[in-house]
Amino acid sequence: MAIDYNLLRPLRALLEERSVTRAAERMHMSQPAMSTALSRLRAHYDDPLLLRQGNSHVLTPLGERLLTALPHALAETDNVLRLQSRFDPATSTRTFSIAAVDYMAARIAPALSRIVEREAPNVRLEFPAADGRLVNGMPDTLRTLDGAILPHGYVVEQPHLDFEPEPWVCIVDAASGVSEHPTTDELLTRSWVQTLPAREGMSPARQQLRFRGIDPSVVASTPHFFVVPALILGTDRVALVPQGFATMAVRMQPRLRVVVPPLDLDPVKDAFWWHRDREQDAEHIWLREVIRRVGDAVIRNPDSGHI
């Protein structure tokens, strides 16, 4: 039986929401129309897909497999439909999705938004989180995005655009008593804040410390850089962060202080990564050039206000 490809998005909504009512609301469809779509999908797959269990629904084994495959399949379909031999940013209505940690999204967003507003006013930008699910699914998860800003080490064998490396520094509460030029022992006797939950692995900084036989006591962790200052203020804690974020943090919270750690650490080497399937996409080529300009103006010259 041939399937109507227009049913793929309702299928994803049904499998993710596990409710006809919620899937209909999400897709801006009527509930009877979504019920009809579910009936057609069940007939096509010869499988109920959703099974009632108490007051909720669970997925059948086939439903679970489809839920895993659909995001990639829909992303590939979108890519095929979007491909153009020529691209006019002034008339484009494309949505670009760039995954990044909150610090990097905040760092590039102002300059990126200015360029897009000036050159491609109908283009939309999305910044999903660069979380553990995304990182652990590399490189396949890159297919669902236009790109991700991540340090080297998380992605291999995919094209990328490097940003200027950043040194690591520590941020502490100004009243914590940490000296201006602390020793390693002085820092290691304190509790640390980490910018990646333990269940999702180690941050690039902590990995380097481990390689050097240094294992600080981590008492708090968060995937959100902008939560770190709240975990530092009023405590004796230490956080190891990129210098660019430390500058932002001190501007927002003058009670914080930046200290240079006496540790021989390689700098942060962030890059904009994309899946090689997008290499010939004319719109994506434009995006990469814009990212390069943003990197040159903001990453290499953080006080620049113009592009």
Beta strands, then each sheet from edge to edge (+ up, - down):
strand 1: 50-53
strand 2: 56-59
strand 3: 95-99
strand 4: 124-126
strand 5: 147-151
strand 6: 160-162
strand 7: 168-173
strand 8: 191-194
strand 9: 217-221
strand 10: 238-242
strand 11: 256-259
strand 12: 270-273
sheet 1: 1+ 2-
sheet 2: 4+ 3+ 5+ 12- 6+
sheet 3: 9+ 8+ 10+ 7- 11+
end
